[in-house]
Structures are given as structure tokens and as C-alpha cells.
Amino acid sequence: ICSPAGTMINEKTDIIEASYTVPILVDFWAEWCGPCRMVGPILEELHREANGAWKLVKVNTEEQPELMERYGIQGIPALKLFWKGTIIAEQVGAQPKHLLKRWLDVVLPGEDKEAWDQLAPQLAEMDAATALQQLQAFVQKYPNHQAGRVAYWKRLVFHKPHEVLQAVTPLANAEPLIDTWQDLITLASFLTMEFGNESPVDAALQQAQAQLQQGNTDAALEQLINSIMLNKTAHDGIARKTCIALFHNLGEQHPITQKHRTRFNMAVY
């Protein structure tokens, strides 16, 4: 532990200056606080498991009330994460280990997060091929970065649906992105289905597949909705599910979503 219980903390050296080298998690606690006594050992365990990725500093609010006042602590246990002299995340109250670990996984800075913060805003300005290439390079370098993987799969699914289906299916019921995994599985499943030309429904679905593979979501939605109007339950309602997945992928405010939403709702209901 960076600062054992009972150690007087020097704010400048132990927190501010130290945070320029490694993230510093400050635990504001007190002996009389029951939730603090529960959270303390959990934080110490997480700190040991982190192998130096971050350091834990424990501030006893009874012994150093000036720090409690300076940082506006209203309730304890209170956690504040410092990075390069700035508080980048905080929370108050007791949490079990798995929730604290999840919180730290999200908020802790790292090379992958800094790289993603640079890349993500640029993706909208890139053409589809360049964006996919950049995302592929990113996930090869940072394979555990979840937002990068999701963004990559959302684009890759239209080119290599079998590969995405294989990667995402084991995650189907994993929180907190269940809806995202299900949408990707739906899109990959639709793009790997085989349709004949025996019926107008299958013909429309086949055309929708081809349009998606060519990157034309607008035309694909047109054909999917055509197939729903002909038979909304065909192939276990795959056209309806695919439309919804595409709307989610684009976002409700996207012009293509808004263009097709009303007609889709009429076709379904």
C-alpha cells in the first residue's frame, strides 16, 4: 500500500506530485465508519492485484480534517482518483469488490484510453475503409479495449459477419453491453443467412444483404421494410430484428434512421 493506515499524508508529494507518475486512488476514511472498514480491505486487495498500475493513499479524516475540507468530502468512504494532479473520477459509499473493480477498469487512465480518445473523434471524418483499417490497427495493439473492439466489430460485421459472429456469440449475455452484443449477433446472423429467389420476401432480403455488404444502409433498410410489408414473420422475423439492430447501430437521431422509422413502425404494427 502506498500509505498504511495511520500514516500522515503529505498532499503535495503523496498525492499531487505522485499522480504525475502513476494514478493515485485516495480513500478518505475514519475508524468509526463501518462502511469504511468494509471497503478498506477490498481496496487493499485490488491494489495488490493491480501490480503497480495505480497506488492507494488512505487519508484518515479524523487525523487530517483539513484534507477532508479541501476536497469537499461530505460522506465517507469517499474515493477520488488523481491523475497528473487532477481528480479524474470519484465516488462515495461502500461497494462490493466486483463493482469497485468494474469502476476502476472504466476510470483508470492508460495508454489505450489516451489513444482511443485521439482516434474516436476522427472516425466520423474518415471514409469507411480507412476507419475500418484504423480500428483494426487499434484493436491489434489494444485487444482488451472494449469500446475499440465494439466499434471495430460494428464495422467489420458488414464485411466478415462469420468472424464477428464467432467473436461476439460468447458475449451474448454479458453485461453491461447485452443489447450491443445482441444487435451484432442479429446483423451477423442476417448477413450469413442464405435466401433463394422463390418468393418476393426472399428476393427483398437477398437484395438487403447485398446492399449492406456494399455499405448502403439506406437501400438495405428500404428492402428490409419491403420484406416486412410482404411477410413480417418470415425467417423468424429476421427483417424486423435487423432493422432494429441497424437503427441502434446508426443512432435514433441519424438521418437514415429518421427517414425509415415511420415506415418501419407502420409495417411492423
Residue frames relative to the residue before (quaternion, step in Angstrom):
aa qw qx qy qz dx dy dz
I 1.0000 0.0000 0.0000 0.0000 0.00 0.00 0.00
C 0.5326 -0.6349 0.4526 0.3292 3.57 -1.00 0.76
S 0.8124 0.0241 0.0063 0.5826 3.59 0.92 -0.85
P 0.3071 -0.7624 0.5385 0.1856 3.61 -0.34 1.16
A 0.6328 -0.5188 0.4077 0.4052 3.54 -1.24 0.53
G 0.7510 0.3569 -0.2789 0.4805 3.56 -0.98 0.89
T 0.5740 0.5736 -0.3817 0.4426 3.58 1.29 -0.18
M 0.3663 -0.7020 0.5619 0.2393 3.58 -0.93 0.87
I 0.3146 -0.7882 0.5110 0.1368 3.53 -0.76 1.12
N 0.2483 -0.7185 0.6297 0.1602 3.52 -1.05 0.87
E 0.4081 -0.7592 0.4480 0.2375 3.55 -0.29 1.26
K 0.6822 0.5151 -0.3012 0.4226 3.57 0.85 -0.96
T 0.7838 0.3498 -0.1881 0.4774 3.58 0.72 -1.06
D 0.7285 0.4574 -0.2516 0.4435 3.61 0.88 -0.93
I 0.7711 0.3133 -0.1695 0.5278 3.59 1.10 -0.61
I 0.7748 0.3875 -0.2269 0.4451 3.57 0.34 -1.27
E 0.7388 0.4064 -0.2487 0.4766 3.61 0.61 -1.08
A 0.6437 0.5360 -0.3276 0.4371 3.58 0.99 -0.81
S 0.6452 0.5579 -0.3241 0.4092 3.58 1.09 -0.70
Y 0.5684 0.5689 -0.3981 0.4413 3.60 1.24 -0.09
T 0.6778 0.4592 -0.2783 0.5022 3.58 1.30 -0.29
V 0.7874 -0.0448 0.0957 0.6073 3.58 0.95 -0.94
P 0.5688 -0.5822 0.4305 0.3901 3.63 -1.04 0.57
I 0.1958 -0.7783 0.5906 0.0845 3.58 -0.98 0.90
L 0.1503 -0.7699 0.6157 0.0749 3.56 -0.75 1.09
V 0.1521 -0.8024 0.5746 0.0535 3.56 -0.56 1.20
D 0.1572 -0.7753 0.6097 0.0487 3.54 -0.83 1.13
F 0.1646 -0.7696 0.6131 0.0695 3.57 -0.51 1.24
W 0.1102 0.8146 -0.5477 0.1558 3.59 -0.50 1.20
A 0.1278 -0.7603 0.6249 0.1230 3.56 -1.40 -0.03
E 0.6334 -0.5649 0.3801 0.3676 3.57 -1.16 0.64
W 0.7130 0.4807 -0.2659 0.4357 3.60 0.94 -0.88
C 0.6017 0.6005 -0.3368 0.4049 3.59 1.29 -0.32
G 0.3803 -0.7573 0.4924 0.1984 3.58 -0.44 1.25
P 0.6737 0.4796 -0.3109 0.4684 3.64 0.80 -0.89
C 0.6004 0.5580 -0.3600 0.4455 3.61 1.11 -0.65
R 0.6683 0.5015 -0.2994 0.4607 3.56 0.98 -0.88
M 0.6296 0.5134 -0.3340 0.4780 3.58 1.18 -0.48
V 0.7163 0.4635 -0.2548 0.4552 3.57 0.87 -0.99
G 0.5751 0.6454 -0.3738 0.3362 3.60 0.99 -0.81
P 0.7142 0.4364 -0.2761 0.4726 3.63 0.67 -0.99
I 0.6074 0.5473 -0.3576 0.4513 3.60 1.09 -0.64
L 0.6598 0.5020 -0.3064 0.4677 3.58 0.93 -0.90
E 0.6454 0.5197 -0.3186 0.4602 3.56 1.00 -0.82
E 0.6422 0.5143 -0.3148 0.4733 3.57 1.05 -0.77
L 0.6550 0.5018 -0.3048 0.4757 3.59 0.96 -0.89
H 0.6289 0.5405 -0.3272 0.4531 3.56 1.06 -0.77
R 0.6487 0.5036 -0.3199 0.4725 3.60 0.97 -0.83
E 0.6751 0.5049 -0.2910 0.4523 3.57 0.97 -0.88
A 0.6238 0.5742 -0.3341 0.4117 3.59 1.17 -0.57
N 0.2566 -0.8194 0.4852 0.1654 3.60 1.27 -0.26
G 0.7816 -0.3756 0.1844 0.4626 3.56 0.84 0.97
A 0.4356 0.7058 -0.4616 0.3147 3.60 1.24 0.03
W 0.7715 -0.0181 -0.0014 0.6360 3.57 1.24 -0.49
K 0.3154 -0.7464 0.5532 0.1933 3.58 -1.25 0.35
L 0.3402 -0.7386 0.5566 0.1699 3.51 -1.19 0.71
V 0.0548 -0.7682 0.6378 0.0065 3.55 -0.91 0.99
K 0.1707 -0.8018 0.5693 0.0631 3.57 -0.71 1.10
V 0.1101 -0.7954 0.5956 0.0211 3.56 -0.70 1.16
N 0.2625 -0.7488 0.5931 0.1362 3.56 -0.64 1.19
T 0.3434 -0.7888 0.4750 0.1850 3.57 -0.38 1.25
E 0.5951 0.5494 -0.3726 0.4530 3.61 1.21 -0.33
E 0.7200 0.4352 -0.2381 0.4852 3.55 1.07 -0.78
Q 0.7976 0.1680 -0.0866 0.5728 3.58 1.13 -0.60
P 0.0347 -0.8485 0.5281 -0.0024 3.59 0.60 1.16
E 0.5706 0.6046 -0.3938 0.3921 3.60 1.14 -0.52
L 0.6452 0.4973 -0.3251 0.4804 3.63 1.10 -0.66
M 0.6051 0.5498 -0.3444 0.4615 3.55 1.07 -0.75
E 0.6851 0.4802 -0.2799 0.4709 3.57 0.94 -0.92
R 0.6523 0.5416 -0.3221 0.4212 3.57 0.91 -0.90
Y 0.7696 0.3429 -0.1881 0.5048 3.56 0.98 -0.80
G 0.5143 -0.7059 0.3880 0.2943 3.56 1.23 0.46
I 0.2337 0.7928 -0.5303 0.1887 3.58 1.01 0.74
Q 0.1429 -0.8106 0.5667 0.0378 3.57 -0.64 1.18
G 0.7960 0.0476 -0.0056 0.6034 3.56 1.19 -0.56
I 0.1729 -0.7806 0.5931 0.0953 3.55 -1.16 0.60
P 0.4918 -0.1293 -0.8594 -0.0538 1.49 -2.30 1.01
A 0.1280 -0.7679 0.6244 0.0636 3.55 -1.10 0.79
L 0.1553 -0.7914 0.5885 0.0565 3.56 -0.87 1.00
K 0.0001 0.7771 -0.6292 0.0166 3.55 -0.96 0.91
L 0.2143 -0.7861 0.5723 0.0922 3.55 -0.80 1.07
F 0.1543 -0.8012 0.5768 0.0403 3.56 -0.67 1.19
W 0.0661 0.7665 -0.6372 0.0455 3.53 -1.09 0.82
K 0.8398 -0.0608 -0.0253 0.5388 3.55 -0.70 1.18
G 0.7581 -0.4379 0.1918 0.4436 3.51 0.91 1.08
T 0.7025 0.4359 -0.2441 0.5069 3.58 1.30 -0.05
I 0.4372 -0.6496 0.5453 0.2994 3.57 -1.14 0.64
I 0.1147 -0.8264 0.5500 0.0368 3.59 -0.59 1.13
A 0.7922 0.0161 -0.0283 0.6094 3.60 1.25 -0.19
E 0.0493 0.7948 -0.6035 0.0413 3.55 -1.18 0.57
Q 0.0540 0.7770 -0.6272 0.0028 3.53 -1.29 0.39
V 0.2781 -0.7545 0.5790 0.1350 3.53 -1.27 0.56
G 0.7294 0.4299 -0.3178 0.4268 3.55 -1.12 0.74
A 0.5834 -0.5960 0.4401 0.3327 3.52 -1.34 0.35
Q 0.0325 -0.7735 0.6329 -0.0056 3.53 -1.11 0.82
P 0.4994 -0.6240 0.4877 0.3512 3.61 -1.08 0.55
K 0.7204 -0.4838 0.2847 0.4072 3.54 -1.26 0.45
H 0.6881 0.5010 -0.3213 0.4151 3.61 0.77 -0.94
L 0.6620 0.4890 -0.3146 0.4729 3.60 1.08 -0.65
L 0.6277 0.5187 -0.3360 0.4733 3.58 1.05 -0.71
K 0.6449 0.5122 -0.3218 0.4671 3.58 0.98 -0.82
R 0.6427 0.5178 -0.3249 0.4619 3.59 0.96 -0.85
W 0.6386 0.5261 -0.3189 0.4623 3.57 0.99 -0.88
L 0.6769 0.4891 -0.2947 0.4645 3.59 0.88 -0.92
D 0.6169 0.5524 -0.3468 0.4404 3.58 0.99 -0.76
V 0.6828 0.4864 -0.2744 0.4710 3.56 1.07 -0.80
V 0.7987 0.3833 -0.1744 0.4298 3.57 0.74 -1.07
L 0.5726 0.6093 -0.4015 0.3737 3.62 1.08 -0.50
P 0.4028 -0.7147 0.5110 0.2566 3.59 -0.87 0.90
G 0.0864 0.7873 -0.6081 0.0544 3.54 -1.26 0.36
E 0.6985 -0.4633 0.3335 0.4315 3.54 -1.27 0.23
D 0.6490 0.5278 -0.3260 0.4404 3.58 0.99 -0.82
K 0.6698 0.4962 -0.3089 0.4579 3.59 0.96 -0.81
E 0.6382 0.5112 -0.3306 0.4713 3.57 1.01 -0.76
A 0.6476 0.5105 -0.3158 0.4693 3.59 1.00 -0.81
W 0.6577 0.5071 -0.3078 0.4643 3.58 1.01 -0.83
D 0.6359 0.5319 -0.3290 0.4521 3.58 1.00 -0.80
Q 0.6497 0.4890 -0.3120 0.4914 3.59 1.17 -0.52
L 0.7212 0.4715 -0.2531 0.4399 3.57 0.89 -0.97
A 0.6443 0.5961 -0.3402 0.3373 3.58 0.76 -1.06
P 0.7038 0.4563 -0.3075 0.4493 3.67 0.75 -0.87
Q 0.6512 0.5426 -0.3129 0.4285 3.59 1.18 -0.51
L 0.5346 0.6786 -0.3963 0.3109 3.59 1.16 -0.55
A 0.6503 0.5379 -0.3239 0.4276 3.59 0.98 -0.84
E 0.6818 0.4869 -0.2870 0.4646 3.60 1.15 -0.55
M 0.6211 0.5597 -0.3362 0.4336 3.59 1.25 -0.29
D 0.4960 -0.5848 0.5247 0.3697 3.56 -1.24 0.37
A 0.7111 -0.5059 0.2845 0.3968 3.56 -1.22 0.57
A 0.6741 0.5053 -0.3067 0.4430 3.59 0.90 -0.90
T 0.6631 0.4996 -0.3050 0.4666 3.58 0.96 -0.86
A 0.6402 0.5300 -0.3242 0.4519 3.58 0.97 -0.88
L 0.6605 0.4988 -0.3092 0.4682 3.56 0.93 -0.88
Q 0.6444 0.5224 -0.3165 0.4602 3.58 0.99 -0.82
Q 0.6672 0.4976 -0.2967 0.4682 3.59 0.95 -0.88
L 0.6579 0.5016 -0.3063 0.4709 3.59 0.99 -0.81
Q 0.6262 0.5313 -0.3391 0.4590 3.58 1.01 -0.75
A 0.6535 0.5020 -0.3114 0.4732 3.58 0.95 -0.85
F 0.6424 0.5348 -0.3218 0.4447 3.57 1.02 -0.82
V 0.7221 0.4351 -0.2705 0.4648 3.61 0.76 -0.97
Q 0.5819 0.5500 -0.3855 0.4586 3.60 1.15 -0.40
K 0.6972 0.4493 -0.2626 0.4931 3.57 1.07 -0.75
Y 0.7948 0.1551 -0.0589 0.5837 3.58 1.05 -0.83
P 0.0780 -0.8666 0.4909 0.0448 3.63 0.52 1.13
N 0.7020 0.4632 -0.2773 0.4645 3.62 1.14 -0.41
H 0.5019 0.6412 -0.4394 0.3793 3.61 1.23 0.08
Q 0.3566 -0.8058 0.4308 0.1947 3.55 -0.21 1.32
A 0.6613 0.5052 -0.3250 0.4493 3.61 0.85 -0.88
G 0.6465 0.5170 -0.3173 0.4626 3.58 1.03 -0.77
R 0.6461 0.5169 -0.3177 0.4631 3.57 0.96 -0.85
V 0.6610 0.5094 -0.3125 0.4537 3.57 0.89 -0.93
A 0.6612 0.5043 -0.3098 0.4609 3.59 0.88 -0.92
Y 0.6417 0.5221 -0.3136 0.4661 3.57 1.04 -0.81
W 0.6902 0.4775 -0.2872 0.4617 3.57 0.83 -0.95
K 0.6151 0.5592 -0.3522 0.4299 3.60 1.04 -0.70
R 0.7035 0.4077 -0.2604 0.5206 3.58 1.15 -0.52
L 0.6582 0.5349 -0.3100 0.4295 3.56 0.98 -0.85
V 0.5671 0.6429 -0.3855 0.3412 3.59 1.07 -0.72
F 0.6757 0.4965 -0.2998 0.4550 3.61 1.09 -0.64
H 0.7112 0.4206 -0.2450 0.5072 3.58 1.27 -0.27
K 0.7996 0.0727 -0.0068 0.5960 3.55 1.02 -0.86
P 0.0719 -0.8556 0.5115 0.0337 3.60 0.55 1.15
H 0.6115 0.5541 -0.3612 0.4342 3.60 1.03 -0.69
E 0.6531 0.5187 -0.3065 0.4588 3.57 0.97 -0.88
V 0.6723 0.4852 -0.2950 0.4749 3.59 0.93 -0.90
L 0.6317 0.5390 -0.3348 0.4453 3.58 0.95 -0.83
Q 0.6574 0.5073 -0.3016 0.4686 3.56 0.99 -0.85
A 0.6915 0.4870 -0.2798 0.4542 3.59 0.98 -0.84
V 0.7621 0.4304 -0.2047 0.4383 3.57 0.90 -0.96
T 0.5553 0.6544 -0.3926 0.3306 3.60 1.02 -0.71
P 0.6665 0.4903 -0.3358 0.4501 3.67 0.89 -0.72
L 0.6815 0.4833 -0.2816 0.4719 3.60 1.24 -0.39
A 0.3079 0.8337 -0.4413 0.1241 3.57 1.34 -0.17
N 0.8047 0.2486 -0.1212 0.5253 3.61 0.93 -0.85
A 0.4312 0.7204 -0.4467 0.3091 3.57 1.23 0.39
E 0.3535 -0.7059 0.5779 0.2069 3.53 -0.87 1.02
P 0.6730 -0.1585 -0.7039 -0.1631 1.57 -2.29 0.99
L 0.5988 0.6045 -0.3416 0.3993 3.62 1.24 0.20
I 0.1298 0.8322 -0.5307 0.0948 3.59 1.06 0.69
D 0.6712 0.5045 -0.3120 0.4446 3.61 0.83 -0.94
T 0.6442 0.5203 -0.3206 0.4600 3.59 1.00 -0.79
W 0.6535 0.4998 -0.3185 0.4708 3.58 0.93 -0.89
Q 0.6626 0.5095 -0.3156 0.4491 3.60 0.90 -0.89
D 0.6380 0.5197 -0.3306 0.4621 3.60 0.99 -0.77
L 0.6629 0.4990 -0.3100 0.4642 3.58 0.93 -0.85
I 0.6366 0.5166 -0.3241 0.4720 3.57 1.02 -0.78
T 0.6318 0.5318 -0.3266 0.4597 3.59 1.00 -0.82
L 0.6853 0.4813 -0.2915 0.4624 3.59 0.82 -0.97
A 0.6670 0.4941 -0.3045 0.4672 3.57 0.92 -0.89
S 0.6408 0.5257 -0.3238 0.4563 3.58 1.00 -0.81
F 0.6566 0.5086 -0.3120 0.4614 3.58 0.92 -0.89
L 0.7099 0.4774 -0.2650 0.4448 3.56 0.88 -0.95
T 0.7020 0.4240 -0.2727 0.5031 3.60 1.22 -0.29
M 0.4949 0.6516 -0.4359 0.3748 3.59 1.27 0.01
E 0.3101 -0.7311 0.5756 0.1949 3.54 -1.23 0.54
F 0.0667 -0.7942 0.6040 -0.0002 3.56 -0.80 1.07
G 0.3361 -0.7210 0.5676 0.2123 3.55 -1.08 0.74
N 0.5002 -0.6233 0.4947 0.3415 3.54 -1.28 -0.32
E 0.3366 0.7865 -0.4673 0.2231 3.55 1.26 0.40
S 0.7995 0.1752 -0.0793 0.5691 3.59 1.11 -0.59
P 0.6189 -0.5442 0.4061 0.3949 3.59 -1.19 0.44
V 0.5975 0.5648 -0.3635 0.4381 3.60 1.11 -0.66
D 0.6934 0.4690 -0.2796 0.4702 3.58 0.80 -1.00
A 0.6180 0.5441 -0.3430 0.4519 3.57 1.05 -0.73
A 0.6601 0.4982 -0.3021 0.4741 3.59 0.97 -0.85
L 0.6573 0.5063 -0.3081 0.4655 3.58 0.98 -0.83
Q 0.6373 0.5237 -0.3235 0.4637 3.56 1.03 -0.77
Q 0.6446 0.5040 -0.3156 0.4806 3.58 1.03 -0.79
A 0.6264 0.5359 -0.3336 0.4574 3.59 1.03 -0.79
Q 0.6142 0.5443 -0.3349 0.4630 3.57 1.00 -0.80
A 0.6845 0.4981 -0.2872 0.4481 3.54 0.81 -1.06
Q 0.6587 0.5101 -0.3142 0.4552 3.59 0.98 -0.83
L 0.6455 0.5102 -0.3263 0.4655 3.60 0.98 -0.77
Q 0.6506 0.5184 -0.3152 0.4569 3.58 0.98 -0.82
Q 0.6890 0.4461 -0.2650 0.5061 3.57 1.22 -0.54
G 0.5501 -0.6473 0.3755 0.3706 3.58 1.30 0.02
N 0.5488 0.6124 -0.3950 0.4095 3.58 1.25 0.29
T 0.1408 -0.8356 0.5282 0.0541 3.57 0.26 1.29
D 0.5953 0.5873 -0.3544 0.4185 3.58 1.05 -0.76
A 0.7138 0.4348 -0.2533 0.4871 3.58 0.76 -1.06
A 0.6140 0.5531 -0.3505 0.4408 3.60 1.05 -0.70
L 0.6580 0.4988 -0.3127 0.4695 3.59 0.92 -0.85
E 0.5964 0.5641 -0.3552 0.4471 3.57 1.04 -0.73
Q 0.7073 0.4515 -0.2596 0.4780 3.59 0.87 -0.96
L 0.6202 0.5392 -0.3449 0.4535 3.59 1.02 -0.74
I 0.6790 0.4721 -0.2930 0.4799 3.58 0.91 -0.87
N 0.5797 0.5596 -0.3700 0.4624 3.59 1.11 -0.61
S 0.6775 0.4913 -0.2974 0.4597 3.57 0.91 -0.91
I 0.6199 0.5364 -0.3414 0.4598 3.60 1.06 -0.72
M 0.6543 0.5151 -0.3108 0.4583 3.59 0.98 -0.84
L 0.6551 0.4859 -0.3079 0.4899 3.57 1.17 -0.57
N 0.7738 -0.1635 0.1481 0.5937 3.59 0.93 -0.89
K 0.2424 -0.8316 0.4837 0.1251 3.57 -0.10 1.29
T 0.7119 0.4531 -0.2647 0.4667 3.63 1.15 -0.45
A 0.3876 0.7461 -0.4743 0.2611 3.62 1.26 -0.03
H 0.8477 0.0450 -0.0762 0.5231 3.54 -1.03 0.91
D 0.6665 -0.5373 0.2868 0.4299 3.53 0.88 1.06
G 0.6609 -0.5535 0.3044 0.4053 3.56 1.01 0.83
I 0.2203 0.8267 -0.4985 0.1399 3.58 1.16 0.55
A 0.6245 0.5469 -0.3576 0.4279 3.62 1.03 -0.67
R 0.6466 0.5105 -0.3187 0.4686 3.60 0.95 -0.85
K 0.6695 0.5011 -0.2982 0.4602 3.58 0.88 -0.96
T 0.6639 0.5070 -0.3093 0.4544 3.58 0.97 -0.83
C 0.6106 0.5436 -0.3457 0.4605 3.59 1.02 -0.76
I 0.6715 0.4992 -0.2993 0.4586 3.57 0.86 -0.99
A 0.6464 0.5142 -0.3178 0.4657 3.59 0.97 -0.85
L 0.6557 0.5031 -0.3130 0.4680 3.59 0.99 -0.77
F 0.6221 0.5291 -0.3354 0.4696 3.58 1.02 -0.78
H 0.6496 0.5063 -0.3116 0.4739 3.58 0.96 -0.87
N 0.6543 0.5366 -0.3051 0.4369 3.56 0.97 -0.94
L 0.7067 0.4492 -0.2487 0.4868 3.55 1.00 -0.88
G 0.4200 -0.6546 0.5056 0.3734 3.56 0.98 -0.95
E 0.5734 -0.6438 0.3899 0.3235 3.55 -0.99 0.82
Q 0.6985 0.4697 -0.2794 0.4619 3.61 1.11 -0.54
H 0.4634 0.6863 -0.4517 0.3320 3.59 1.25 -0.10
P 0.5752 -0.6228 0.3996 0.3487 3.64 -0.92 0.83
I 0.6504 0.5085 -0.3323 0.4561 3.62 0.99 -0.75
T 0.6193 0.5212 -0.3419 0.4774 3.61 1.01 -0.73
Q 0.6926 0.4795 -0.2878 0.4556 3.57 0.80 -0.97
K 0.6117 0.5680 -0.3440 0.4301 3.57 1.08 -0.68
H 0.8012 0.3320 -0.1445 0.4763 3.58 0.91 -0.95
R 0.4764 0.7183 -0.4282 0.2715 3.63 1.17 -0.41
T 0.6889 0.4959 -0.3000 0.4353 3.60 0.77 -1.02
R 0.6753 0.4817 -0.2961 0.4736 3.58 0.89 -0.93
F 0.6205 0.5345 -0.3377 0.4640 3.58 1.06 -0.74
N 0.6628 0.5065 -0.3091 0.4568 3.60 0.87 -0.92
M 0.6505 0.5072 -0.3135 0.4704 3.57 0.99 -0.79
A 0.6633 0.5134 -0.3062 0.4502 3.58 0.97 -0.83
V 0.7017 0.4771 -0.2641 0.4586 3.55 0.99 -0.86
Y 0.7992 0.3002 -0.1399 0.5017 3.54 0.88 -0.94
